[in-house]
C-alpha cells in the first residue's frame, strides 16, 4: 500500500529541496532550496513533526474553504 512520503532532491543550480508526496503521487507541499542536504533533511523532519499542530490563517478576504 502506498503512503505519504517526503522526498529530498538535488536542486538545479545547487543545493537541495524536499517535497511531500501524497499516497496518490500528488506533490502537496514543496520547500525552499537549502544549501546543504543536512539542512534540507532537518527542514523536512521539522515539518513532519510540527505541521499537524500549526494553525491555518486565511488572509485572502474570501469565504473560508471547506475541509475535505
MOJO-V844276 format. One record per residue. RES is the residue in three letters. SS is DSSP state (a for helix, b for strand, c for the rest). PSI is psi as a letter, one per 20 degrees, with the letter a starting at -180 (NA if undefined). Layout:
RES,SS,PSI + RES,SS,PSI
This chain:
UNK,c,p + UNK,c,q + UNK,c,r + UNK,c,q + UNK,b,q + UNK,b,p + UNK,b,p + UNK,b,p + UNK,b,q + UNK,b,q + UNK,c,q + UNK,c,p + UNK,c,j + UNK,c,q + UNK,c,a + UNK,b,q + UNK,b,r + UNK,b,q + UNK,b,q + UNK,b,o + UNK,b,p + UNK,c,r + UNK,c,h + UNK,c,j + UNK,c,j + UNK,c,p + UNK,b,o + UNK,b,i + UNK,b,q + UNK,b,q + UNK,c,r + UNK,c,r + UNK,c,p + UNK,b,q + UNK,c,h + UNK,c,q + UNK,a,h + UNK,a,g + UNK,a,h + UNK,a,g + UNK,a,g + UNK,a,h + UNK,a,g + UNK,a,g + UNK,a,h + UNK,a,g + UNK,a,g + UNK,a,h + UNK,a,h + UNK,a,i + UNK,a,h + UNK,a,h + UNK,a,j + UNK,c,q + UNK,c,q + UNK,c,p + UNK,c,p + UNK,c,o + UNK,c,j + UNK,c,h + UNK,c,j + UNK,c,r + UNK,c,q + UNK,c,p + UNK,c,q + UNK,c,q + UNK,c,q + UNK,c,NA
